[in-house]
Amino acid sequence: MSAELNHLIVHARDNRESADFLAHILGLETGPEWGPFIPLTTANGVTLDFATVPAESIVLQHYAFLISEEEFDAALARIEGGGTTYFADPHREQPGEINRNDGGRGLYFMDPAGHGMEILTRPYGSHPEPDGD
């Protein structure tokens, strides 16, 4: 059997708030609470297990989600409708804009715990460089 990523533990100030926030943006549903975790399972089966920890214990991470063009439109509408600030770049220098990396679309936003979230419609490196003819 080859190795597959199964789950990640995502530290949050409030596991329910963070899980529900991301589930809403991505159009997913959180799973039932089990132990200290609120799970959110992605389409490829990887689960993000949100766990409440003291704020000073949170080490900020970056999570990127590959979604379809239609899902991007829906997620962007939910982001804008909820008043969430988004950026075209990870350094947060281009607020209210999206990027067109690799011929797709992408954006960055922060979750309630401060983690950097990204949605993109094309994986990095998937768009061939144009020929120099």
Disulfide bonds with the S-S distance in Angstrom:
none
